[in-house]
Amino acid sequence: MNSANNNAAMLEDAVQSCMAQPVYGLPKLEKSQLLAEILTRLTWHHASACPPYARILEAHGHSGPRPFALEDIPFLPVRLFKDYELSSIPDDQRFKVLTSSGTTSQRVSKIILDRNTSTLQTRALISILQQFLGKARLPMLIIDHPGVIKDRKTFSARGAGILGLSNFGRNHAYALRDEDLAPDMETIARFMQAHRGQRILLFGFTFMVWKHFYKPILDSGISLSFEDAILIHSGGWKKLQEEAVENEIFKASLKQALNITAVHNFYGMVEQVGSIFMECEYGRLHTPAFADVLVRNPRDWSVLPKGVKGLIQVLSLLPSSYPGHSLLTEDVGEWTGEDDCPCGRLGRTFKVYGRMAQAELRGCGDTHAAMLEEGPIQS
């Protein structure tokens, strides 16, 4: 027990040390070595605390503890969390349960957080978003309806996102009505009048911003100008791509119709808390010091070089309450550079092109499901 406690304490100290680094200030070699060391510790921590995860490692021939290079950190398919509740903490240490978005007919991911992981999530968001928003809280218009915030113990992805970003704003107002998701023009007008001449923060999920805010206002012919606003948005690109709305069209449309000139998308998922990848002024998604991305070939899972499209793998030091530190997503992307962005932020940068067809990934997910249910596969 003492050995386990000592290992947990050493792991926590290592994560805290990395979190103390400049969020976009670690050069490539130093970051790669640091992440590989801590992610290795996290891997074996989860193997000792989460038996189903240990069986997956064993089935893939990983016995330890032994060190991994960054590219060799074992990963789980992100869809696994829709079928299984994976936890590395006792039930009495559960602090919060996050759920992914979905309809009533869809399975949702359930992500188990303890107080420490939740605190790290908040700290990570602060360190990242202050790089774009500054340290002062801005008047905040939330492009959603107030009913989306329900149970404070069990959040949906939208609810969790809104609550997380709300910490960076003040004088919060909701731009949409509960009953029909139409723009609440009275609330919007009051908000704009109250904060005239001030910089304001707008936040919403991409599809909500486009369908329930931008388009209805455009169709109404009402003239609105958000002269000194910064919009942070994420999610929902699949639906917009079906309407042929790409990122640059999204930005240009909001600038032309609403005079919103500062628009930053971010990439993230409820299955890997706190590690959001913000889009800079040059349109690149950035990895912070405590997280990274790799791009893998879906045919053989090999790591792909810069400029080649494949499946995105996300790595993060934050998840210690569940084995979500290394996840293979179902998103297609490519990495575009490292320590070379014109914005001056260090770290790997990448693009996301959308979701891969579900059928092409089913084999990977089903293989891991079999491991969970049946134990190691014998050769």
DAQUILIN-V149988 format. One record per residue. RES is the residue in three letters. OMEGA is omega in whole degrees, -180 to 180 (999 if undefined). Layout:
res-><RES & RES>
omega-><OMEGA & OMEGA>
This chain:
res-><MET & ASN & SER & ALA & ASN & ASN & ASN & ALA & ALA & MET & LEU & GLU & ASP & ALA & VAL & GLN & SER & CYS & MET & ALA & GLN & PRO & VAL & TYR & GLY & LEU & PRO & LYS & LEU & GLU & LYS & SER & GLN & LEU & LEU & ALA & GLU & ILE & LEU & THR & ARG & LEU & THR & TRP & HIS & HIS & ALA & SER & ALA & CYS & PRO & PRO & TYR & ALA & ARG & ILE & LEU & GLU & ALA & HIS & GLY & HIS & SER & GLY & PRO & ARG & PRO & PHE & ALA & LEU & GLU & ASP & ILE & PRO & PHE & LEU & PRO & VAL & ARG & LEU & PHE & LYS & ASP & TYR & GLU & LEU & SER & SER & ILE & PRO & ASP & ASP & GLN & ARG & PHE & LYS & VAL & LEU & THR & SER & SER & GLY & THR & THR & SER & GLN & ARG & VAL & SER & LYS & ILE & ILE & LEU & ASP & ARG & ASN & THR & SER & THR & LEU & GLN & THR & ARG & ALA & LEU & ILE & SER & ILE & LEU & GLN & GLN & PHE & LEU & GLY & LYS & ALA & ARG & LEU & PRO & MET & LEU & ILE & ILE & ASP & HIS & PRO & GLY & VAL & ILE & LYS & ASP & ARG & LYS & THR & PHE & SER & ALA & ARG & GLY & ALA & GLY & ILE & LEU & GLY & LEU & SER & ASN & PHE & GLY & ARG & ASN & HIS & ALA & TYR & ALA & LEU & ARG & ASP & GLU & ASP & LEU & ALA & PRO & ASP & MET & GLU & THR & ILE & ALA & ARG & PHE & MET & GLN & ALA & HIS & ARG & GLY & GLN & ARG & ILE & LEU & LEU & PHE & GLY & PHE & THR & PHE & MET & VAL & TRP & LYS & HIS & PHE & TYR & LYS & PRO & ILE & LEU & ASP & SER & GLY & ILE & SER & LEU & SER & PHE & GLU & ASP & ALA & ILE & LEU & ILE & HIS & SER & GLY & GLY & TRP & LYS & LYS & LEU & GLN & GLU & GLU & ALA & VAL & GLU & ASN & GLU & ILE & PHE & LYS & ALA & SER & LEU & LYS & GLN & ALA & LEU & ASN & ILE & THR & ALA & VAL & HIS & ASN & PHE & TYR & GLY & MET & VAL & GLU & GLN & VAL & GLY & SER & ILE & PHE & MET & GLU & CYS & GLU & TYR & GLY & ARG & LEU & HIS & THR & PRO & ALA & PHE & ALA & ASP & VAL & LEU & VAL & ARG & ASN & PRO & ARG & ASP & TRP & SER & VAL & LEU & PRO & LYS & GLY & VAL & LYS & GLY & LEU & ILE & GLN & VAL & LEU & SER & LEU & LEU & PRO & SER & SER & TYR & PRO & GLY & HIS & SER & LEU & LEU & THR & GLU & ASP & VAL & GLY & GLU & TRP & THR & GLY & GLU & ASP & ASP & CYS & PRO & CYS & GLY & ARG & LEU & GLY & ARG & THR & PHE & LYS & VAL & TYR & GLY & ARG & MET & ALA & GLN & ALA & GLU & LEU & ARG & GLY & CYS & GLY & ASP & THR & HIS & ALA & ALA & MET & LEU & GLU & GLU & GLY & PRO & ILE & GLN & SER>
omega-><179 & 179 & 179 & 179 & 179 & 178 & 179 & 179 & 178 & 178 & 180 & 179 & -180 & 179 & 180 & 179 & 179 & 180 & -180 & 179 & 174 & -168 & 176 & -173 & -179 & 177 & -169 & -173 & -179 & -179 & -178 & -179 & -179 & -180 & -179 & -179 & -175 & 178 & 174 & 178 & 179 & 180 & -178 & 172 & -179 & 178 & -180 & -174 & -176 & -176 & 178 & 178 & 178 & 180 & 177 & 179 & 180 & -179 & 178 & 174 & 180 & 174 & -172 & 8 & 174 & -176 & 174 & 164 & -176 & -177 & -177 & 178 & -180 & -179 & 172 & 172 & -173 & -178 & 180 & -178 & 174 & -177 & -175 & 175 & -176 & -176 & 178 & -180 & 174 & -178 & -177 & 176 & 178 & -180 & -175 & 175 & 177 & 175 & 176 & 179 & 179 & 177 & -179 & -179 & -177 & 172 & 178 & 175 & 174 & -175 & -174 & 179 & 166 & -176 & -178 & 179 & 178 & 179 & 177 & 178 & -180 & 180 & 179 & 179 & -180 & -177 & -180 & -171 & 176 & 176 & -176 & -175 & -171 & -175 & -179 & 175 & -177 & 170 & -168 & 174 & -177 & -176 & 180 & 179 & -174 & -179 & -179 & 177 & -177 & -177 & -179 & 178 & -179 & -175 & 164 & 179 & 179 & -179 & 179 & 179 & -180 & -180 & 179 & -179 & -180 & 179 & -178 & -179 & 175 & -179 & -174 & 173 & 178 & -173 & -176 & 178 & 180 & -166 & -175 & 180 & 175 & 177 & 176 & -171 & 178 & 179 & 180 & -179 & 179 & 180 & -177 & 179 & -177 & -174 & 178 & 180 & 179 & 171 & -178 & 179 & 172 & 176 & 174 & 175 & -165 & -177 & 178 & 179 & -175 & -172 & -171 & 180 & -177 & -173 & 178 & 178 & 178 & -179 & -178 & -178 & 179 & -179 & 176 & 179 & 177 & -168 & -177 & -178 & 171 & 180 & 171 & -178 & 180 & 171 & 174 & -178 & -178 & 180 & -180 & 179 & 175 & 176 & 179 & 177 & 177 & -175 & -178 & 176 & 178 & -179 & -177 & -179 & 180 & 178 & -177 & -173 & -171 & 179 & 175 & -174 & 179 & -176 & -178 & 172 & 168 & -179 & 179 & -178 & -178 & -178 & 177 & -169 & 169 & -177 & 175 & -177 & -173 & 175 & -179 & -178 & -179 & 174 & 178 & 173 & -173 & 174 & 177 & -176 & -174 & 180 & 179 & 173 & 168 & 176 & -173 & 175 & -178 & 179 & -176 & 178 & 176 & 179 & -176 & 180 & 177 & 174 & -180 & -177 & 176 & 180 & -177 & 171 & 180 & -179 & -179 & 177 & -169 & -173 & 174 & -179 & 178 & -174 & -179 & -175 & 179 & -173 & 172 & -179 & 174 & -179 & 178 & 179 & 175 & 174 & -167 & 180 & 178 & -179 & -176 & -178 & 179 & -180 & 177 & 179 & 178 & 180 & 180 & 175 & -175 & 176 & 175 & -177 & -180 & -174 & 173 & 178 & -176 & -175 & -176 & -179 & -170 & -180 & -180 & -179 & -178 & 178 & 180 & 178 & 179 & 179 & -179 & -174 & -170 & -177 & -175 & 175 & -179 & 178 & 999>
